[in-house]
Amino acid sequence: MSARFTFRLARVLRHRRRIEDVRARAAREAVERRARAQAHAEALEGDTAVARAALHDVCTEGVAAGLLQEHARAVHDRGRLAAAAAAVTAREAREAEARRAALVAAAQERQMLERLEAVQRAVWQAALRRADQRTTDEIATTRSTRA
C-alpha cells in the first residue's frame, strides 16, 4: 500500500479545469459583448425616439417638403440602425447562452471527476486503515502469544 494517494486521472482533471477556465472566460466575454450590444441598441432606440419627436414637431409646424423629407429619412435610418442593433443584441444573447451552456457542461465534467477522485481517495484511506489495523492486530497477537 503506497503511503501517498495518487489519482490516476489527475491529468484529465487538470485538463478539465483548464477547459472550464477557458469556457468561463469565453462566457464572461460573451456576456460583456451582449451588454455592450444591448447598450448600443438602447442608445439607437433613444435616438430614433428623438428623431420621431423632431419629425412630429416639424410636421406640426408646417415646413418645406425638403426638410420634412430629410427628417423622415433620418427617422427611417435611425430605425434601421436600431433594428440592426437589436438583431446584433439577439445574436450576442444567443452566443452568451451557448457559452454559458458550454461552461455548465465543463463544470459538470470537472465535478464528475472530482467526485470520482473523492470516492477513490475514500477507498484508498479505508484500505490504508484496514492495513494499519491488520498490522496492529498482528503485533497484538504476536505479543499475546509470547506472553
Buried (B, 14 or more C-beta within 10 A) or exposed (E): EEEEEEBEEEEBBEBBBEBBEEBBEBBBEBBEBBEEBBEBBBEBBEBBBEBBEEBEEBEEEEEEEEEBEBBBEBBEEBBEBBBEBBEBBBEBBEBBBEBBEBBEEBBEBBEEBBEBBEEBEEEBEEEBEEEEEEEEEEEEEEEEEEE
